[in-house]
Amino acid sequence: MIALPPGPPPRPANRVTIDELASFRDRIDVRSPSEYAEDRLPGAINLPVLDDAQRAHVGTVYVQVSAFDARKIGAAIVARNIADIVAHHLQDKPRDWAPLVYCWRGGQRSRALVHVLNEIGFRAVQLAGGYRAYRRHVVQMLAQWPRQFDYRVVCGLTGSGKSRLIAAIAAEGGQVLDLERLARHRGSLLGDIPGEPQPSQKAFESALLDAFMQMDASRPIHVESESQRIGRLQVPDALLDSMRAAPCIRLETPKEKRVAMLAHDYAHFARDRDRFAAQIAPLAKLHGNKTIARWQALADEGAVAELTAELLDVHYDPSYERAIRNNFARHREATALHLDDPGDEGFRALARKLLDPERNLP
């Protein structure tokens, strides 16, 4: 009998790969709080076996003393923290609970908690490769997945209500990719949302991939005509290229209605004039110090409508027209939607019109 070459070693029963992620709804991130804050698997909770200070201390001992001493100190801390996790976070879990546990690279931190959970009788598994493997997966998928979908790009001058239309399309059952919601930014120079700091680039990309995983590739995705950056976050190239090649829908809104909606959305600048001054300061390179001083004076006077109209005329509308011409080639053949009612029902009516399968929209 001819002996066959040995195959790859079997995967340990309590380790799973990235391809098996979808089978595990409960996910535990045992990394430090700062690692978790930067990015994590969707839906994961943070139960660190080493917090930031403890991790730094163990690392210092590892470098300055020895790996052996670091492991002794680390083991004692991890044991105490795992005891606390079991006592305070897992007492209500049933016997058949099967969480996915991960750390940075599928090493000792996650392995320690998985061992204890399985000794208790749970069905815990460790993610092979840890967060590092997941991050590679996100990068690889975002380089290809966005290209398989069919997009409809909602265009329109600043303040025309594109974000409101995207929300209305979703409410009417359409499929949308709300990039500004994922990025926690309205996309313009003044687009910061008070009290909502933007996520890290990694967290934005994780949320983006998670959104794509919920999409139906047989249906079009409606998305707003974003630039390469939304605040300080960058849209992946594969998505941006696909959007720029897609059919466009142009939302046309009377200027007075645009001014009213913008004044509502950016009302926080009227209450924080120092912040407004800091935000518009970079525009001095384009429009000069005299213009910036005038805009600041209008803000100080509370002349919000006049200020908004002038910002549109001088800066936003010319900038948007240039960007849309240069980046969205099919904008010239866009189907026009005219907004008469800027209320919720007005946008819902436009969404229904857009989603009507009997209309010859792109």
TORKOL-4160 file (C-alpha; in steps of 0.2 Angstrom, whole numbers, padded with zeros to 4 digits, m for minus):
362
<pt num="1" X="0000" Y="0000" Z="0000"/>
<pt num="2" X="0006" Y="0017" Z="m0005"/>
<pt num="3" X="0007" Y="0029" Z="0010"/>
<pt num="4" X="m0001" Y="0045" Z="0007"/>
<pt num="5" X="0007" Y="0061" Z="0013"/>
<pt num="6" X="0000" Y="0068" Z="0029"/>
<pt num="7" X="m0013" Y="0082" Z="0028"/>
<pt num="8" X="m0013" Y="0098" Z="0038"/>
<pt num="9" X="m0015" Y="0095" Z="0056"/>
<pt num="10" X="m0034" Y="0096" Z="0062"/>
<pt num="11" X="m0040" Y="0112" Z="0069"/>
<pt num="12" X="m0042" Y="0112" Z="0088"/>
<pt num="13" X="m0060" Y="0110" Z="0092"/>
<pt num="14" X="m0061" Y="0126" Z="0102"/>
<pt num="15" X="m0053" Y="0137" Z="0088"/>
<pt num="16" X="m0062" Y="0144" Z="0074"/>
<pt num="17" X="m0057" Y="0154" Z="0058"/>
<pt num="18" X="m0063" Y="0170" Z="0051"/>
<pt num="19" X="m0074" Y="0161" Z="0039"/>
<pt num="20" X="m0084" Y="0154" Z="0053"/>
<pt num="21" X="m0087" Y="0171" Z="0062"/>
<pt num="22" X="m0106" Y="0172" Z="0056"/>
<pt num="23" X="m0110" Y="0157" Z="0067"/>
<pt num="24" X="m0106" Y="0166" Z="0083"/>
<pt num="25" X="m0117" Y="0180" Z="0089"/>
<pt num="26" X="m0109" Y="0182" Z="0106"/>
<pt num="27" X="m0092" Y="0189" Z="0104"/>
<pt num="28" X="m0080" Y="0194" Z="0118"/>
<pt num="29" X="m0065" Y="0205" Z="0115"/>
<pt num="30" X="m0052" Y="0202" Z="0129"/>
<pt num="31" X="m0040" Y="0216" Z="0123"/>
<pt num="32" X="m0037" Y="0232" Z="0133"/>
<pt num="33" X="m0050" Y="0245" Z="0133"/>
<pt num="34" X="m0040" Y="0257" Z="0121"/>
<pt num="35" X="m0037" Y="0242" Z="0109"/>
<pt num="36" X="m0056" Y="0239" Z="0109"/>
<pt num="37" X="m0060" Y="0258" Z="0107"/>
<pt num="38" X="m0050" Y="0259" Z="0091"/>
<pt num="39" X="m0059" Y="0245" Z="0083"/>
<pt num="40" X="m0067" Y="0228" Z="0086"/>
<pt num="41" X="m0078" Y="0214" Z="0079"/>
<pt num="42" X="m0096" Y="0220" Z="0076"/>
<pt num="43" X="m0106" Y="0216" Z="0091"/>
<pt num="44" X="m0091" Y="0212" Z="0103"/>
<pt num="45" X="m0091" Y="0217" Z="0121"/>
<pt num="46" X="m0075" Y="0221" Z="0130"/>
<pt num="47" X="m0070" Y="0210" Z="0145"/>
<pt num="48" X="m0052" Y="0214" Z="0146"/>
<pt num="49" X="m0041" Y="0201" Z="0154"/>
<pt num="50" X="m0027" Y="0215" Z="0155"/>
<pt num="51" X="m0032" Y="0233" Z="0156"/>
<pt num="52" X="m0021" Y="0247" Z="0148"/>
<pt num="53" X="m0011" Y="0250" Z="0163"/>
<pt num="54" X="m0008" Y="0231" Z="0167"/>
<pt num="55" X="m0004" Y="0228" Z="0149"/>
<pt num="56" X="0009" Y="0242" Z="0149"/>
<pt num="57" X="0016" Y="0235" Z="0166"/>
<pt num="58" X="0018" Y="0217" Z="0160"/>
<pt num="59" X="0026" Y="0224" Z="0144"/>
<pt num="60" X="0039" Y="0234" Z="0153"/>
<pt num="61" X="0044" Y="0219" Z="0164"/>
<pt num="62" X="0046" Y="0209" Z="0148"/>
<pt num="63" X="0058" Y="0221" Z="0140"/>
<pt num="64" X="0067" Y="0227" Z="0156"/>
<pt num="65" X="0068" Y="0211" Z="0166"/>
<pt num="66" X="0063" Y="0195" Z="0157"/>
<pt num="67" X="0050" Y="0186" Z="0148"/>
<pt num="68" X="0048" Y="0173" Z="0162"/>
<pt num="69" X="0045" Y="0186" Z="0175"/>
<pt num="70" X="0033" Y="0195" Z="0164"/>
<pt num="71" X="0023" Y="0179" Z="0161"/>
<pt num="72" X="0022" Y="0176" Z="0180"/>
<pt num="73" X="0016" Y="0194" Z="0184"/>
<pt num="74" X="0004" Y="0193" Z="0169"/>
<pt num="75" X="m0003" Y="0176" Z="0174"/>
<pt num="76" X="m0007" Y="0182" Z="0191"/>
<pt num="77" X="m0016" Y="0198" Z="0184"/>
<pt num="78" X="m0025" Y="0188" Z="0171"/>
<pt num="79" X="m0031" Y="0175" Z="0184"/>
<pt num="80" X="m0039" Y="0189" Z="0195"/>
<pt num="81" X="m0047" Y="0198" Z="0180"/>
<pt num="82" X="m0054" Y="0181" Z="0174"/>
<pt num="83" X="m0061" Y="0178" Z="0191"/>
<pt num="84" X="m0070" Y="0195" Z="0191"/>
<pt num="85" X="m0077" Y="0192" Z="0173"/>
<pt num="86" X="m0084" Y="0175" Z="0178"/>
<pt num="87" X="m0091" Y="0182" Z="0195"/>
<pt num="88" X="m0099" Y="0198" Z="0188"/>
<pt num="89" X="m0103" Y="0195" Z="0169"/>
<pt num="90" X="m0106" Y="0177" Z="0166"/>
<pt num="91" X="m0117" Y="0171" Z="0180"/>
<pt num="92" X="m0133" Y="0172" Z="0170"/>
<pt num="93" X="m0126" Y="0162" Z="0155"/>
<pt num="94" X="m0134" Y="0145" Z="0151"/>
<pt num="95" X="m0124" Y="0129" Z="0150"/>
<pt num="96" X="m0125" Y="0129" Z="0131"/>
<pt num="97" X="m0118" Y="0147" Z="0129"/>
<pt num="98" X="m0105" Y="0147" Z="0115"/>
<pt num="99" X="m0096" Y="0164" Z="0114"/>
<pt num="100" X="m0082" Y="0168" Z="0102"/>
<pt num="101" X="m0067" Y="0175" Z="0112"/>
<pt num="102" X="m0052" Y="0185" Z="0104"/>
<pt num="103" X="m0037" Y="0195" Z="0108"/>
<pt num="104" X="m0024" Y="0203" Z="0097"/>
<pt num="105" X="m0018" Y="0188" Z="0088"/>
<pt num="106" X="m0026" Y="0173" Z="0095"/>
<pt num="107" X="m0013" Y="0171" Z="0109"/>
<pt num="108" X="m0012" Y="0169" Z="0128"/>
<pt num="109" X="m0025" Y="0182" Z="0133"/>
<pt num="110" X="m0040" Y="0174" Z="0123"/>
<pt num="111" X="m0034" Y="0156" Z="0126"/>
<pt num="112" X="m0034" Y="0159" Z="0145"/>
<pt num="113" X="m0052" Y="0164" Z="0146"/>
<pt num="114" X="m0058" Y="0151" Z="0133"/>
<pt num="115" X="m0049" Y="0138" Z="0144"/>
<pt num="116" X="m0058" Y="0144" Z="0160"/>
<pt num="117" X="m0075" Y="0145" Z="0151"/>
<pt num="118" X="m0074" Y="0128" Z="0144"/>
<pt num="119" X="m0068" Y="0121" Z="0161"/>
<pt num="120" X="m0084" Y="0128" Z="0168"/>
<pt num="121" X="m0094" Y="0119" Z="0155"/>
<pt num="122" X="m0098" Y="0133" Z="0142"/>
<pt num="123" X="m0094" Y="0130" Z="0124"/>
<pt num="124" X="m0082" Y="0145" Z="0121"/>
<pt num="125" X="m0071" Y="0145" Z="0106"/>
<pt num="126" X="m0055" Y="0156" Z="0102"/>
<pt num="127" X="m0053" Y="0165" Z="0085"/>
<pt num="128" X="m0038" Y="0159" Z="0076"/>
<pt num="129" X="m0027" Y="0174" Z="0072"/>
<pt num="130" X="m0037" Y="0185" Z="0084"/>
<pt num="131" X="m0041" Y="0203" Z="0079"/>
<pt num="132" X="m0026" Y="0204" Z="0068"/>
<pt num="133" X="m0034" Y="0191" Z="0056"/>
<pt num="134" X="m0050" Y="0200" Z="0057"/>
<pt num="135" X="m0042" Y="0216" Z="0052"/>
<pt num="136" X="m0033" Y="0208" Z="0037"/>
<pt num="137" X="m0050" Y="0200" Z="0032"/>
<pt num="138" X="m0059" Y="0218" Z="0032"/>
<pt num="139" X="m0045" Y="0225" Z="0021"/>
<pt num="140" X="m0046" Y="0211" Z="0009"/>
<pt num="141" X="m0065" Y="0211" Z="0008"/>
<pt num="142" X="m0066" Y="0230" Z="0006"/>
<pt num="143" X="m0054" Y="0229" Z="m0009"/>
<pt num="144" X="m0066" Y="0218" Z="m0019"/>
<pt num="145" X="m0084" Y="0217" Z="m0011"/>
<pt num="146" X="m0090" Y="0235" Z="m0015"/>
<pt num="147" X="m0088" Y="0231" Z="m0034"/>
<pt num="148" X="m0101" Y="0217" Z="m0034"/>
<pt num="149" X="m0116" Y="0229" Z="m0030"/>
<pt num="150" X="m0126" Y="0240" Z="m0041"/>
<pt num="151" X="m0127" Y="0258" Z="m0035"/>
<pt num="152" X="m0138" Y="0273" Z="m0037"/>
<pt num="153" X="m0129" Y="0289" Z="m0032"/>
<pt num="154" X="m0140" Y="0303" Z="m0024"/>
<pt num="155" X="m0132" Y="0320" Z="m0030"/>
<pt num="156" X="m0137" Y="0338" Z="m0026"/>
<pt num="157" X="m0130" Y="0354" Z="m0020"/>
<pt num="158" X="m0126" Y="0356" Z="m0002"/>
<pt num="159" X="m0141" Y="0358" Z="0009"/>
<pt num="160" X="m0153" Y="0350" Z="m0004"/>
<pt num="161" X="m0158" Y="0336" Z="0008"/>
<pt num="162" X="m0148" Y="0321" Z="0001"/>
<pt num="163" X="m0146" Y="0314" Z="0019"/>
<pt num="164" X="m0164" Y="0316" Z="0022"/>
<pt num="165" X="m0168" Y="0307" Z="0006"/>
<pt num="166" X="m0157" Y="0293" Z="0010"/>
<pt num="167" X="m0166" Y="0291" Z="0026"/>
<pt num="168" X="m0183" Y="0292" Z="0018"/>
<pt num="169" X="m0178" Y="0278" Z="0005"/>
<pt num="170" X="m0173" Y="0267" Z="0019"/>
<pt num="171" X="m0189" Y="0270" Z="0028"/>
<pt num="172" X="m0199" Y="0266" Z="0012"/>
<pt num="173" X="m0190" Y="0249" Z="0011"/>
<pt num="174" X="m0176" Y="0254" Z="m0001"/>
<pt num="175" X="m0158" Y="0248" Z="0001"/>
<pt num="176" X="m0146" Y="0262" Z="0007"/>
<pt num="177" X="m0128" Y="0264" Z="0012"/>
<pt num="178" X="m0128" Y="0279" Z="0024"/>
<pt num="179" X="m0109" Y="0283" Z="0024"/>
<pt num="180" X="m0112" Y="0299" Z="0034"/>
<pt num="181" X="m0120" Y="0290" Z="0048"/>
<pt num="182" X="m0106" Y="0277" Z="0048"/>
<pt num="183" X="m0093" Y="0291" Z="0048"/>
<pt num="184" X="m0103" Y="0302" Z="0061"/>
<pt num="185" X="m0100" Y="0317" Z="0050"/>
<pt num="186" X="m0110" Y="0327" Z="0038"/>
<pt num="187" X="m0097" Y="0327" Z="0025"/>
<pt num="188" X="m0093" Y="0346" Z="0023"/>
<pt num="189" X="m0080" Y="0357" Z="0031"/>
<pt num="190" X="m0093" Y="0361" Z="0045"/>
<pt num="191" X="m0099" Y="0343" Z="0046"/>
<pt num="192" X="m0094" Y="0338" Z="0063"/>
<pt num="193" X="m0108" Y="0332" Z="0074"/>
<pt num="194" X="m0108" Y="0339" Z="0091"/>
<pt num="195" X="m0105" Y="0325" Z="0105"/>
<pt num="196" X="m0102" Y="0312" Z="0091"/>
<pt num="197" X="m0083" Y="0310" Z="0088"/>
<pt num="198" X="m0079" Y="0301" Z="0072"/>
<pt num="199" X="m0073" Y="0283" Z="0074"/>
<pt num="200" X="m0056" Y="0278" Z="0069"/>
<pt num="201" X="m0053" Y="0273" Z="0051"/>
<pt num="202" X="m0052" Y="0255" Z="0056"/>
<pt num="203" X="m0069" Y="0256" Z="0065"/>
<pt num="204" X="m0076" Y="0265" Z="0050"/>
<pt num="205" X="m0070" Y="0251" Z="0039"/>
<pt num="206" X="m0077" Y="0237" Z="0050"/>
<pt num="207" X="m0094" Y="0245" Z="0051"/>
<pt num="208" X="m0094" Y="0247" Z="0032"/>
<pt num="209" X="m0090" Y="0229" Z="0029"/>
<pt num="210" X="m0103" Y="0224" Z="0042"/>
<pt num="211" X="m0116" Y="0235" Z="0032"/>
<pt num="212" X="m0111" Y="0226" Z="0016"/>
<pt num="213" X="m0114" Y="0209" Z="0024"/>
<pt num="214" X="m0132" Y="0214" Z="0027"/>
<pt num="215" X="m0135" Y="0220" Z="0008"/>
<pt num="216" X="m0144" Y="0210" Z="m0005"/>
<pt num="217" X="m0133" Y="0210" Z="m0021"/>
<pt num="218" X="m0149" Y="0208" Z="m0032"/>
<pt num="219" X="m0156" Y="0226" Z="m0027"/>
<pt num="220" X="m0148" Y="0243" Z="m0030"/>
<pt num="221" X="m0140" Y="0252" Z="m0016"/>
<pt num="222" X="m0144" Y="0271" Z="m0014"/>
<pt num="223" X="m0129" Y="0281" Z="m0008"/>
<pt num="224" X="m0125" Y="0299" Z="m0007"/>
<pt num="225" X="m0112" Y="0307" Z="m0018"/>
<pt num="226" X="m0098" Y="0308" Z="m0006"/>
<pt num="227" X="m0080" Y="0314" Z="m0009"/>
<pt num="228" X="m0065" Y="0304" Z="m0005"/>
<pt num="229" X="m0065" Y="0309" Z="0013"/>
<pt num="230" X="m0079" Y="0311" Z="0025"/>
<pt num="231" X="m0072" Y="0322" Z="0039"/>
<pt num="232" X="m0055" Y="0314" Z="0042"/>
<pt num="233" X="m0061" Y="0297" Z="0036"/>
<pt num="234" X="m0057" Y="0290" Z="0019"/>
<pt num="235" X="m0069" Y="0280" Z="0008"/>
<pt num="236" X="m0061" Y="0264" Z="0002"/>
<pt num="237" X="m0055" Y="0265" Z="m0016"/>
<pt num="238" X="m0066" Y="0250" Z="m0022"/>
<pt num="239" X="m0082" Y="0258" Z="m0016"/>
<pt num="240" X="m0077" Y="0276" Z="m0022"/>
<pt num="241" X="m0073" Y="0269" Z="m0040"/>
<pt num="242" X="m0090" Y="0260" Z="m0040"/>
<pt num="243" X="m0100" Y="0275" Z="m0035"/>
<pt num="244" X="m0092" Y="0286" Z="m0047"/>
<pt num="245" X="m0096" Y="0274" Z="m0061"/>
<pt num="246" X="m0114" Y="0272" Z="m0056"/>
<pt num="247" X="m0130" Y="0281" Z="m0062"/>
<pt num="248" X="m0135" Y="0297" Z="m0053"/>
<pt num="249" X="m0151" Y="0305" Z="m0046"/>
<pt num="250" X="m0150" Y="0323" Z="m0044"/>
<pt num="251" X="m0160" Y="0331" Z="m0030"/>
<pt num="252" X="m0166" Y="0349" Z="m0034"/>
<pt num="253" X="m0171" Y="0360" Z="m0020"/>
<pt num="254" X="m0175" Y="0378" Z="m0020"/>
<pt num="255" X="m0162" Y="0389" Z="m0012"/>
<pt num="256" X="m0173" Y="0396" Z="0002"/>
<pt num="257" X="m0177" Y="0378" Z="0007"/>
<pt num="258" X="m0159" Y="0373" Z="0007"/>
<pt num="259" X="m0155" Y="0388" Z="0018"/>
<pt num="260" X="m0168" Y="0383" Z="0030"/>
<pt num="261" X="m0163" Y="0365" Z="0032"/>
<pt num="262" X="m0144" Y="0370" Z="0034"/>
<pt num="263" X="m0149" Y="0383" Z="0047"/>
<pt num="264" X="m0158" Y="0369" Z="0057"/>
<pt num="265" X="m0144" Y="0356" Z="0055"/>
<pt num="266" X="m0130" Y="0368" Z="0059"/>
<pt num="267" X="m0138" Y="0378" Z="0073"/>
<pt num="268" X="m0125" Y="0373" Z="0085"/>
<pt num="269" X="m0113" Y="0385" Z="0077"/>
<pt num="270" X="m0124" Y="0399" Z="0081"/>
<pt num="271" X="m0121" Y="0394" Z="0100"/>
<pt num="272" X="m0103" Y="0391" Z="0098"/>
<pt num="273" X="m0095" Y="0405" Z="0088"/>
<pt num="274" X="m0077" Y="0401" Z="0093"/>
<pt num="275" X="m0079" Y="0384" Z="0085"/>
<pt num="276" X="m0087" Y="0391" Z="0070"/>
<pt num="277" X="m0072" Y="0403" Z="0068"/>
<pt num="278" X="m0060" Y="0388" Z="0070"/>
<pt num="279" X="m0069" Y="0378" Z="0057"/>
<pt num="280" X="m0070" Y="0392" Z="0043"/>
<pt num="281" X="m0052" Y="0398" Z="0046"/>
<pt num="282" X="m0044" Y="0386" Z="0033"/>
<pt num="283" X="m0056" Y="0395" Z="0020"/>
<pt num="284" X="m0045" Y="0410" Z="0021"/>
<pt num="285" X="m0033" Y="0403" Z="0008"/>
<pt num="286" X="m0047" Y="0402" Z="m0004"/>
<pt num="287" X="m0058" Y="0417" Z="m0001"/>
<pt num="288" X="m0046" Y="0429" Z="0009"/>
<pt num="289" X="m0046" Y="0436" Z="0027"/>
<pt num="290" X="m0059" Y="0450" Z="0023"/>
<pt num="291" X="m0072" Y="0437" Z="0018"/>
<pt num="292" X="m0069" Y="0426" Z="0033"/>
<pt num="293" X="m0070" Y="0441" Z="0044"/>
<pt num="294" X="m0087" Y="0446" Z="0036"/>
<pt num="295" X="m0094" Y="0428" Z="0039"/>
<pt num="296" X="m0088" Y="0429" Z="0057"/>
<pt num="297" X="m0097" Y="0445" Z="0059"/>
<pt num="298" X="m0113" Y="0438" Z="0052"/>
<pt num="299" X="m0111" Y="0424" Z="0064"/>
<pt num="300" X="m0108" Y="0436" Z="0079"/>
<pt num="301" X="m0124" Y="0445" Z="0074"/>
<pt num="302" X="m0134" Y="0430" Z="0073"/>
<pt num="303" X="m0138" Y="0433" Z="0055"/>
<pt num="304" X="m0139" Y="0414" Z="0051"/>
<pt num="305" X="m0149" Y="0414" Z="0035"/>
<pt num="306" X="m0139" Y="0428" Z="0027"/>
<pt num="307" X="m0123" Y="0419" Z="0032"/>
<pt num="308" X="m0129" Y="0402" Z="0026"/>
<pt num="309" X="m0134" Y="0409" Z="0009"/>
<pt num="310" X="m0118" Y="0418" Z="0007"/>
<pt num="311" X="m0108" Y="0402" Z="0011"/>
<pt num="312" X="m0118" Y="0393" Z="m0002"/>
<pt num="313" X="m0115" Y="0406" Z="m0016"/>
<pt num="314" X="m0097" Y="0409" Z="m0012"/>
<pt num="315" X="m0090" Y="0392" Z="m0007"/>
<pt num="316" X="m0101" Y="0377" Z="m0006"/>
<pt num="317" X="m0110" Y="0378" Z="m0023"/>
<pt num="318" X="m0095" Y="0381" Z="m0034"/>
<pt num="319" X="m0085" Y="0368" Z="m0025"/>
<pt num="320" X="m0099" Y="0355" Z="m0026"/>
<pt num="321" X="m0102" Y="0359" Z="m0045"/>
<pt num="322" X="m0083" Y="0357" Z="m0049"/>
<pt num="323" X="m0082" Y="0340" Z="m0038"/>
<pt num="324" X="m0098" Y="0333" Z="m0046"/>
<pt num="325" X="m0092" Y="0337" Z="m0064"/>
<pt num="326" X="m0074" Y="0330" Z="m0061"/>
<pt num="327" X="m0079" Y="0314" Z="m0051"/>
<pt num="328" X="m0096" Y="0308" Z="m0056"/>
<pt num="329" X="m0096" Y="0306" Z="m0075"/>
<pt num="330" X="m0114" Y="0301" Z="m0076"/>
<pt num="331" X="m0121" Y="0316" Z="m0067"/>
<pt num="332" X="m0124" Y="0324" Z="m0084"/>
<pt num="333" X="m0138" Y="0311" Z="m0087"/>
<pt num="334" X="m0145" Y="0311" Z="m0070"/>
<pt num="335" X="m0163" Y="0309" Z="m0067"/>
<pt num="336" X="m0170" Y="0325" Z="m0058"/>
<pt num="337" X="m0181" Y="0324" Z="m0042"/>
<pt num="338" X="m0188" Y="0341" Z="m0037"/>
<pt num="339" X="m0191" Y="0344" Z="m0019"/>
<pt num="340" X="m0206" Y="0355" Z="m0015"/>
<pt num="341" X="m0210" Y="0350" Z="0003"/>
<pt num="342" X="m0194" Y="0349" Z="0014"/>
<pt num="343" X="m0204" Y="0340" Z="0028"/>
<pt num="344" X="m0203" Y="0321" Z="0032"/>
<pt num="345" X="m0218" Y="0317" Z="0021"/>
<pt num="346" X="m0210" Y="0327" Z="0006"/>
<pt num="347" X="m0195" Y="0316" Z="0007"/>
<pt num="348" X="m0205" Y="0300" Z="0009"/>
<pt num="349" X="m0215" Y="0305" Z="m0006"/>
<pt num="350" X="m0199" Y="0307" Z="m0016"/>
<pt num="351" X="m0193" Y="0291" Z="m0010"/>
<pt num="352" X="m0208" Y="0282" Z="m0015"/>
<pt num="353" X="m0207" Y="0290" Z="m0032"/>
<pt num="354" X="m0189" Y="0284" Z="m0034"/>
<pt num="355" X="m0193" Y="0266" Z="m0029"/>
<pt num="356" X="m0208" Y="0264" Z="m0040"/>
<pt num="357" X="m0202" Y="0250" Z="m0051"/>
<pt num="358" X="m0214" Y="0256" Z="m0065"/>
<pt num="359" X="m0204" Y="0272" Z="m0068"/>
<pt num="360" X="m0190" Y="0272" Z="m0080"/>
<pt num="361" X="m0177" Y="0278" Z="m0067"/>
<pt num="362" X="m0159" Y="0273" Z="m0069"/>
